[in-house]
C-alpha cells in the first residue's frame, strides 16, 4: 500500500496555529514522524491561504524538503498557491491534489500539472456534485477526466483517480458504491489509471474511539477490489497492521483470519457472511458490525458500535 501521509491538514488546530506562527520545527517533526512510520508521500493541506499564499506555500516546501525526500502533495483550491509551491520543489516528483470535472478546474489544473511534471489526483465530481452510484462516478472518469488528460497529452501513468470516500455518518449509501467504483475503474480503461482515496473521510463525524476501526475495516474491503494507494494516517498502527495482514496473508490470529475472509469475499464479488465471524469475540463482533454499516445493511448510529 502506497500511503500519502495525511497529518499536515489545516483542519487540525495545531496545524493552523503552527502555520500562523510559521513553526518550522512542528512541521518538520510531523513530516519525519510520518515518513518514519511508512508514508511514501506527504499531503500538505494548507487551505486556500487567500492572504498569504505567496509566502506560505514556498516556505512549506523548503521546510519539509529540508528533512524529507518523499513526494509532496499540494492539497488546496488555490491554484496560484500550488504553483508558488511547485516552483520551490527540488526533490521527488510532486502531486497536485486535486482537480475535478468541474469545467474551470478541469481546464486549468491539468495544464499546471503538465507544466510542472507532477502527478495529478482527479476527483469523480462534476458541476452537480458527487454522484452516489458507482456507474455515474466511473462515467465522470472515462468521459471527462481521462479525455481531458489525453487532450493535453498528459501521461495517464501520472493520473490518479479519486472516486471520493464520504463519511459513513450521514452518507453511508456512498460506501458500498465506492467499492464497486474502484472495482469497475480498473477495467474501464486500458491501461487503467492509478486509484487513490482519502481513507479517513469515511470516519469523519464518527466518535474518535471508533475512527480507526471504521478506517481499517473499510481499508480491508477496498483492498479487496484492488486499492493500493491512499491518503491516510501512517501513525495508526492498527490500520498498518491490517494492511500488513492482507498483503502478507497473515492468518495467525483470529482477527487476521477475519480480515482475510472479508478481503476474499469482496474480491470474489461476494458479501461477507456471519459464518465468517466468531461473534463471541468482541474484536471480531466489532469488525462485523462495521462491515454491515459500510455495506449499508445496518443504519449507522454512534451507539451501535459501542454495544457489546
C-alpha positions as a LaTeX table, in Angstrom:
\begin{tabular}{lrrr}
\hline
Residue & $x$ (\AA) & $y$ (\AA) & $z$ (\AA) \\
\hline
Unk1 & 0.00 & 0.00 & 0.00 \\
Unk2 & 1.33 & 3.38 & $-1.05$ \\
Unk3 & 0.42 & 5.74 & 1.80 \\
Unk4 & 0.30 & 9.52 & 1.36 \\
Unk5 & 0.52 & 10.85 & 4.90 \\
Unk6 & $-2.48$ & 12.95 & 5.90 \\
Unk7 & $-1.25$ & 14.57 & 9.11 \\
Unk8 & $-0.42$ & 18.06 & 7.86 \\
Unk9 & $-4.00$ & 19.26 & 7.49 \\
Unk10 & $-5.42$ & 22.72 & 8.09 \\
Unk11 & $-8.45$ & 21.24 & 9.87 \\
Unk12 & $-6.15$ & 20.43 & 12.81 \\
Unk13 & $-5.98$ & 23.32 & 15.31 \\
Unk14 & $-2.31$ & 22.51 & 15.95 \\
Unk15 & $-1.53$ & 22.78 & 12.24 \\
Unk16 & $-3.48$ & 26.02 & 12.00 \\
Unk17 & $-1.59$ & 27.52 & 14.94 \\
Unk18 & 1.76 & 26.31 & 13.61 \\
Unk19 & 1.07 & 27.91 & 10.23 \\
Unk20 & 0.19 & 31.17 & 11.94 \\
Unk21 & 3.47 & 31.05 & 13.87 \\
Unk22 & 5.50 & 29.63 & 10.95 \\
Unk23 & 6.74 & 26.93 & 13.32 \\
Unk24 & 9.15 & 25.01 & 11.09 \\
Unk25 & 10.11 & 22.56 & 13.83 \\
Unk26 & 6.49 & 21.47 & 14.25 \\
Unk27 & 6.02 & 20.71 & 10.55 \\
Unk28 & 9.37 & 19.01 & 10.23 \\
Unk29 & 8.52 & 16.81 & 13.21 \\
Unk30 & 5.21 & 15.80 & 11.65 \\
Unk31 & 6.86 & 15.11 & 8.32 \\
Unk32 & 9.64 & 12.97 & 9.77 \\
Unk33 & 7.25 & 11.03 & 12.01 \\
Unk34 & 5.03 & 10.13 & 9.07 \\
Unk35 & 7.90 & 9.10 & 6.81 \\
Unk36 & 9.48 & 7.00 & 9.55 \\
Unk37 & 6.08 & 5.33 & 10.04 \\
Unk38 & 5.94 & 4.36 & 6.37 \\
Unk39 & 4.42 & 7.29 & 4.46 \\
Unk40 & 5.78 & 7.35 & 0.92 \\
Unk41 & 4.48 & 10.85 & 0.20 \\
Unk42 & 3.14 & 13.74 & 2.29 \\
Unk43 & $-0.13$ & 15.57 & 1.73 \\
Unk44 & 0.10 & 19.28 & 2.51 \\
Unk45 & $-3.43$ & 20.52 & 3.10 \\
Unk46 & $-2.89$ & 24.22 & 3.75 \\
Unk47 & $-6.33$ & 25.51 & 2.82 \\
Unk48 & $-6.78$ & 28.31 & 0.27 \\
Unk49 & $-4.44$ & 30.74 & 2.11 \\
Unk50 & $-6.07$ & 33.68 & 0.32 \\
Unk51 & $-3.95$ & 36.33 & 2.03 \\
Unk52 & $-0.52$ & 34.76 & 2.46 \\
Unk53 & $-0.24$ & 32.06 & $-0.22$ \\
Unk54 & 2.77 & 33.66 & $-1.93$ \\
Unk55 & 4.75 & 33.23 & 1.27 \\
Unk56 & 3.30 & 30.09 & 2.89 \\
Unk57 & 3.40 & 27.57 & 0.03 \\
Unk58 & 7.11 & 28.11 & $-0.84$ \\
Unk59 & 8.00 & 28.25 & 2.86 \\
Unk60 & 6.29 & 24.93 & 3.50 \\
Unk61 & 8.13 & 23.23 & 0.63 \\
Unk62 & 11.50 & 24.46 & 1.84 \\
Unk63 & 10.66 & 23.48 & 5.43 \\
Unk64 & 9.60 & 19.91 & 4.58 \\
Unk65 & 12.25 & 19.24 & 1.92 \\
Unk66 & 14.91 & 20.12 & 4.50 \\
Unk67 & 14.06 & 16.90 & 6.36 \\
Unk68 & 12.26 & 14.61 & 3.87 \\
Unk69 & 12.90 & 13.33 & 0.35 \\
Unk70 & 9.41 & 11.98 & $-0.43$ \\
Unk71 & 6.91 & 13.49 & $-2.90$ \\
Unk72 & 4.83 & 16.42 & $-1.65$ \\
Unk73 & 1.12 & 16.51 & $-2.44$ \\
Unk74 & $-0.31$ & 20.02 & $-2.73$ \\
Unk75 & $-3.87$ & 19.86 & $-1.39$ \\
Unk76 & $-5.54$ & 23.22 & $-1.95$ \\
Unk77 & $-8.12$ & 25.03 & $-4.04$ \\
Unk78 & $-5.64$ & 27.88 & $-4.54$ \\
Unk79 & $-4.04$ & 27.23 & $-7.92$ \\
Unk80 & $-1.68$ & 30.18 & $-7.59$ \\
Unk81 & $-0.53$ & 28.92 & $-4.20$ \\
Unk82 & 0.07 & 25.44 & $-5.60$ \\
Unk83 & 2.17 & 26.89 & $-8.40$ \\
Unk84 & 4.18 & 29.00 & $-5.95$ \\
Unk85 & 4.95 & 25.80 & $-4.03$ \\
Unk86 & 5.77 & 23.79 & $-7.15$ \\
Unk87 & 8.38 & 26.36 & $-8.15$ \\
Unk88 & 10.31 & 25.53 & $-4.98$ \\
Unk89 & 10.26 & 21.73 & $-5.27$ \\
Unk90 & 13.76 & 20.30 & $-5.76$ \\
Unk91 & 13.36 & 16.63 & $-4.83$ \\
Unk92 & 10.74 & 13.99 & $-5.74$ \\
Unk93 & 8.02 & 14.36 & $-8.37$ \\
Unk94 & 5.20 & 16.24 & $-6.63$ \\
Unk95 & 1.45 & 15.64 & $-6.71$ \\
Unk96 & $-1.39$ & 18.11 & $-7.21$ \\
Unk97 & $-4.43$ & 17.27 & $-5.10$ \\
Unk98 & $-6.70$ & 17.87 & $-6.93$ \\
Unk99 & $-8.75$ & 18.62 & $-9.99$ \\
Unk100 & $-12.37$ & 17.64 & $-10.57$ \\
Unk101 & $-14.61$ & 17.51 & $-13.61$ \\
Unk102 & $-15.91$ & 20.99 & $-12.85$ \\
Unk103 & $-15.18$ & 22.96 & $-16.04$ \\
Unk104 & $-12.93$ & 25.68 & $-14.60$ \\
Unk105 & $-10.74$ & 23.33 & $-12.59$ \\
Unk106 & $-10.59$ & 20.74 & $-15.37$ \\
Unk107 & $-9.44$ & 23.48 & $-17.72$ \\
Unk108 & $-6.70$ & 24.90 & $-15.51$ \\
Unk109 & $-5.34$ & 22.31 & $-13.09$ \\
Unk110 & $-4.23$ & 19.60 & $-15.58$ \\
Unk111 & $-2.29$ & 22.26 & $-17.50$ \\
Unk112 & $-0.50$ & 23.22 & $-14.30$ \\
Unk113 & 0.29 & 19.56 & $-13.60$ \\
Unk114 & 1.72 & 19.14 & $-17.09$ \\
Unk115 & 3.78 & 22.33 & $-16.85$ \\
Unk116 & 5.49 & 21.19 & $-13.65$ \\
Unk117 & 5.60 & 17.44 & $-14.45$ \\
Unk118 & 3.52 & 16.47 & $-11.44$ \\
Unk119 & 1.21 & 13.59 & $-10.78$ \\
Unk120 & $-2.43$ & 14.67 & $-10.59$ \\
Unk121 & $-5.27$ & 13.46 & $-8.39$ \\
Unk122 & $-8.61$ & 13.84 & $-10.19$ \\
Unk123 & $-11.92$ & 13.58 & $-8.33$ \\
Unk124 & $-15.01$ & 11.93 & $-9.77$ \\
Unk125 & $-17.05$ & 15.04 & $-9.06$ \\
Unk126 & $-18.75$ & 17.28 & $-11.60$ \\
Unk127 & $-20.52$ & 20.61 & $-11.53$ \\
Unk128 & $-23.58$ & 18.98 & $-9.94$ \\
Unk129 & $-21.58$ & 17.42 & $-7.12$ \\
Unk130 & $-20.67$ & 13.84 & $-6.20$ \\
Unk131 & $-22.96$ & 11.14 & $-7.60$ \\
Unk132 & $-23.90$ & 8.24 & $-5.36$ \\
Unk133 & $-23.93$ & 5.46 & $-7.94$ \\
Unk134 & $-20.74$ & 3.68 & $-8.98$ \\
Unk135 & $-21.53$ & 3.84 & $-12.70$ \\
Unk136 & $-22.03$ & 7.62 & $-12.53$ \\
Unk137 & $-18.65$ & 8.12 & $-10.90$ \\
Unk138 & $-16.97$ & 5.82 & $-13.41$ \\
Unk139 & $-18.64$ & 7.79 & $-16.22$ \\
Unk140 & $-17.11$ & 11.03 & $-14.96$ \\
Unk141 & $-13.69$ & 9.39 & $-15.01$ \\
Unk142 & $-13.91$ & 7.91 & $-18.51$ \\
Unk143 & $-15.92$ & 10.68 & $-20.20$ \\
Unk144 & $-14.50$ & 13.79 & $-18.51$ \\
Unk145 & $-11.27$ & 13.27 & $-16.59$ \\
Unk146 & $-9.31$ & 10.87 & $-18.78$ \\
Unk147 & $-10.31$ & 12.55 & $-22.08$ \\
Unk148 & $-9.07$ & 15.87 & $-20.75$ \\
Unk149 & $-5.69$ & 14.32 & $-19.96$ \\
Unk150 & $-5.48$ & 12.84 & $-23.45$ \\
Unk151 & $-6.45$ & 16.19 & $-24.94$ \\
Unk152 & $-3.42$ & 17.92 & $-23.40$ \\
Unk153 & $-1.11$ & 14.90 & $-23.78$ \\
Unk154 & $-0.84$ & 14.39 & $-20.02$ \\
Unk155 & 0.59 & 10.95 & $-19.16$ \\
Unk156 & $-2.12$ & 8.61 & $-17.90$ \\
Unk157 & 0.63 & 6.99 & $-15.82$ \\
Unk158 & 0.74 & 10.24 & $-13.80$ \\
Unk159 & $-3.03$ & 10.40 & $-13.32$ \\
Unk160 & $-4.60$ & 9.23 & $-10.04$ \\
Unk161 & $-8.38$ & 8.88 & $-9.94$ \\
Unk162 & $-10.00$ & 9.57 & $-6.57$ \\
Unk163 & $-13.58$ & 8.21 & $-6.55$ \\
Unk164 & $-14.29$ & 10.04 & $-3.29$ \\
Unk165 & $-14.82$ & 8.50 & 0.12 \\
Unk166 & $-17.64$ & 10.12 & 2.10 \\
Unk167 & $-18.43$ & 9.66 & 5.75 \\
Unk168 & $-20.41$ & 6.65 & 6.88 \\
Unk169 & $-22.09$ & 9.02 & 9.34 \\
Unk170 & $-24.76$ & 10.56 & 7.15 \\
Unk171 & $-23.60$ & 9.37 & 3.72 \\
Unk172 & $-23.37$ & 5.62 & 4.19 \\
Unk173 & $-25.17$ & 4.87 & 0.91 \\
Unk174 & $-21.98$ & 6.04 & $-0.82$ \\
Unk175 & $-19.79$ & 3.46 & 0.95 \\
Unk176 & $-20.71$ & 0.27 & $-0.95$ \\
Unk177 & $-20.93$ & 2.24 & $-4.19$ \\
Unk178 & $-17.33$ & 3.36 & $-3.76$ \\
Unk179 & $-16.23$ & $-0.28$ & $-3.52$ \\
Unk180 & $-17.84$ & $-1.01$ & $-6.88$ \\
Unk181 & $-16.47$ & 2.21 & $-8.38$ \\
Unk182 & $-12.91$ & 1.10 & $-7.62$ \\
Unk183 & $-13.61$ & $-2.38$ & $-8.96$ \\
Unk184 & $-15.00$ & $-1.01$ & $-12.23$ \\
Unk185 & $-12.39$ & 1.69 & $-12.79$ \\
Unk186 & $-9.71$ & $-0.95$ & $-13.10$ \\
Unk187 & $-11.33$ & $-2.46$ & $-16.18$ \\
Unk188 & $-12.93$ & 0.67 & $-17.67$ \\
Unk189 & $-9.74$ & 1.95 & $-19.31$ \\
Unk190 & $-6.62$ & 0.27 & $-20.67$ \\
Unk191 & $-4.15$ & 0.80 & $-19.18$ \\
Unk192 & $-6.08$ & 1.83 & $-16.05$ \\
Unk193 & $-5.01$ & 4.95 & $-14.17$ \\
Unk194 & $-3.93$ & 4.66 & $-10.57$ \\
Unk195 & $-6.68$ & 4.93 & $-7.96$ \\
Unk196 & $-6.42$ & 6.55 & $-4.54$ \\
Unk197 & $-8.84$ & 7.52 & $-1.79$ \\
Unk198 & $-8.87$ & 9.76 & 1.24 \\
Unk199 & $-9.48$ & 6.85 & 3.60 \\
Unk200 & $-10.09$ & 8.77 & 6.82 \\
Unk201 & $-13.01$ & 10.63 & 5.27 \\
Unk202 & $-15.12$ & 7.52 & 5.88 \\
Unk203 & $-14.95$ & 8.10 & 9.63 \\
Unk204 & $-15.46$ & 11.87 & 9.67 \\
Unk205 & $-18.02$ & 12.73 & 12.39 \\
Unk206 & $-17.59$ & 9.27 & 13.95 \\
Unk207 & $-16.56$ & 9.31 & 17.66 \\
Unk208 & $-12.78$ & 9.27 & 17.95 \\
Unk209 & $-12.68$ & 5.89 & 19.69 \\
Unk210 & $-14.27$ & 4.23 & 16.65 \\
Unk211 & $-12.50$ & 6.03 & 13.83 \\
Unk212 & $-9.61$ & 3.61 & 13.44 \\
Unk213 & $-11.98$ & 0.62 & 13.46 \\
Unk214 & $-14.06$ & 2.11 & 10.66 \\
Unk215 & $-10.99$ & 3.16 & 8.68 \\
Unk216 & $-9.17$ & $-0.16$ & 8.83 \\
Unk217 & $-12.27$ & $-2.25$ & 8.14 \\
Unk218 & $-13.07$ & $-0.15$ & 5.08 \\
Unk219 & $-9.43$ & $-0.37$ & 4.03 \\
Unk220 & $-9.61$ & $-4.19$ & 4.05 \\
Unk221 & $-12.75$ & $-4.06$ & 1.92 \\
Unk222 & $-11.24$ & $-1.59$ & $-0.56$ \\
Unk223 & $-8.06$ & $-3.65$ & $-0.84$ \\
Unk224 & $-10.35$ & $-6.48$ & $-1.90$ \\
Unk225 & $-11.15$ & $-4.55$ & $-5.08$ \\
Unk226 & $-7.53$ & $-3.64$ & $-5.72$ \\
Unk227 & $-6.89$ & $-0.38$ & $-3.88$ \\
Unk228 & $-3.16$ & 0.09 & $-3.38$ \\
Unk229 & $-2.81$ & 3.86 & $-2.83$ \\
Unk230 & $-4.43$ & 6.09 & $-0.22$ \\
Unk231 & $-4.18$ & 9.30 & 1.70 \\
Unk232 & $-4.25$ & 8.02 & 5.26 \\
Unk233 & $-2.70$ & 8.07 & 8.70 \\
Unk234 & 0.64 & 6.22 & 8.77 \\
Unk235 & 0.72 & 6.66 & 12.56 \\
Unk236 & $-2.33$ & 4.42 & 13.01 \\
Unk237 & $-0.59$ & 1.17 & 13.93 \\
Unk238 & $-3.80$ & $-0.90$ & 13.80 \\
Unk239 & $-4.51$ & 0.33 & 10.27 \\
Unk240 & $-0.98$ & $-0.53$ & 9.19 \\
Unk241 & $-1.26$ & $-3.96$ & 10.79 \\
Unk242 & $-4.46$ & $-4.63$ & 8.87 \\
Unk243 & $-2.69$ & $-3.71$ & 5.63 \\
Unk244 & 0.21 & $-5.98$ & 6.57 \\
Unk245 & $-2.13$ & $-8.88$ & 7.36 \\
Unk246 & $-3.70$ & $-8.65$ & 3.92 \\
Unk247 & $-0.52$ & $-8.05$ & 1.97 \\
Unk248 & 1.28 & $-10.93$ & 3.71 \\
Unk249 & $-1.87$ & $-13.07$ & 4.09 \\
Unk250 & $-1.07$ & $-13.49$ & 7.77 \\
Unk251 & $-3.75$ & $-15.83$ & 9.17 \\
Unk252 & $-2.01$ & $-16.39$ & 12.51 \\
Unk253 & $-4.67$ & $-14.58$ & 14.58 \\
Unk254 & $-8.49$ & $-14.79$ & 14.65 \\
Unk255 & $-8.83$ & $-11.12$ & 13.70 \\
Unk256 & $-6.33$ & $-11.57$ & 10.90 \\
Unk257 & $-8.29$ & $-14.52$ & 9.54 \\
Unk258 & $-11.47$ & $-12.44$ & 9.62 \\
Unk259 & $-9.89$ & $-9.56$ & 7.71 \\
Unk260 & $-8.65$ & $-12.03$ & 5.11 \\
Unk261 & $-12.14$ & $-13.53$ & 4.79 \\
Unk262 & $-13.60$ & $-10.05$ & 4.30 \\
Unk263 & $-10.93$ & $-9.26$ & 1.71 \\
Unk264 & $-11.50$ & $-12.54$ & $-0.13$ \\
Unk265 & $-15.29$ & $-12.17$ & $-0.12$ \\
Unk266 & $-15.13$ & $-8.65$ & $-1.56$ \\
Unk267 & $-12.53$ & $-9.72$ & $-4.13$ \\
Unk268 & $-14.83$ & $-12.54$ & $-5.27$ \\
Unk269 & $-17.82$ & $-10.15$ & $-5.51$ \\
Unk270 & $-19.43$ & $-11.90$ & $-2.56$ \\
Unk271 & $-20.96$ & $-10.47$ & 0.60 \\
Unk272 & $-19.28$ & $-11.34$ & 3.91 \\
Unk273 & $-21.46$ & $-13.69$ & 5.95 \\
Unk274 & $-21.98$ & $-14.24$ & 9.65 \\
Unk275 & $-20.40$ & $-17.70$ & 9.42 \\
Unk276 & $-17.08$ & $-15.93$ & 8.78 \\
Unk277 & $-17.18$ & $-14.46$ & 12.29 \\
Unk278 & $-16.82$ & $-15.68$ & 15.86 \\
Unk279 & $-19.44$ & $-13.31$ & 17.21 \\
Unk280 & $-18.40$ & $-14.14$ & 20.80 \\
Unk281 & $-15.04$ & $-12.46$ & 20.18 \\
Unk282 & $-15.60$ & $-8.75$ & 20.89 \\
Unk283 & $-12.97$ & $-7.67$ & 18.35 \\
Unk284 & $-14.50$ & $-9.77$ & 15.59 \\
Unk285 & $-18.01$ & $-8.65$ & 16.54 \\
Unk286 & $-16.95$ & $-5.01$ & 16.23 \\
Unk287 & $-15.47$ & $-5.63$ & 12.79 \\
Unk288 & $-18.62$ & $-7.49$ & 11.69 \\
Unk289 & $-20.86$ & $-4.61$ & 12.79 \\
Unk290 & $-18.65$ & $-2.19$ & 10.92 \\
Unk291 & $-18.85$ & $-4.26$ & 7.73 \\
Unk292 & $-22.65$ & $-4.24$ & 7.95 \\
Unk293 & $-22.65$ & $-0.46$ & 8.25 \\
Unk294 & $-20.20$ & 0.02 & 5.38 \\
Unk295 & $-22.30$ & $-2.22$ & 3.15 \\
Unk296 & $-25.34$ & $-0.08$ & 4.07 \\
Unk297 & $-27.13$ & $-3.07$ & 5.57 \\
Unk298 & $-27.50$ & $-1.50$ & 9.04 \\
Unk299 & $-28.22$ & 2.19 & 9.58 \\
Unk300 & $-25.23$ & 3.89 & 11.16 \\
Unk301 & $-25.59$ & 5.12 & 14.74 \\
Unk302 & $-22.79$ & 6.02 & 17.12 \\
Unk303 & $-24.24$ & 3.73 & 19.79 \\
Unk304 & $-24.33$ & 0.70 & 17.51 \\
Unk305 & $-20.57$ & 0.21 & 17.52 \\
Unk306 & $-20.46$ & 0.75 & 21.29 \\
Unk307 & $-22.76$ & $-2.19$ & 22.02 \\
Unk308 & $-21.04$ & $-5.38$ & 23.15 \\
\hline
\end{tabular}
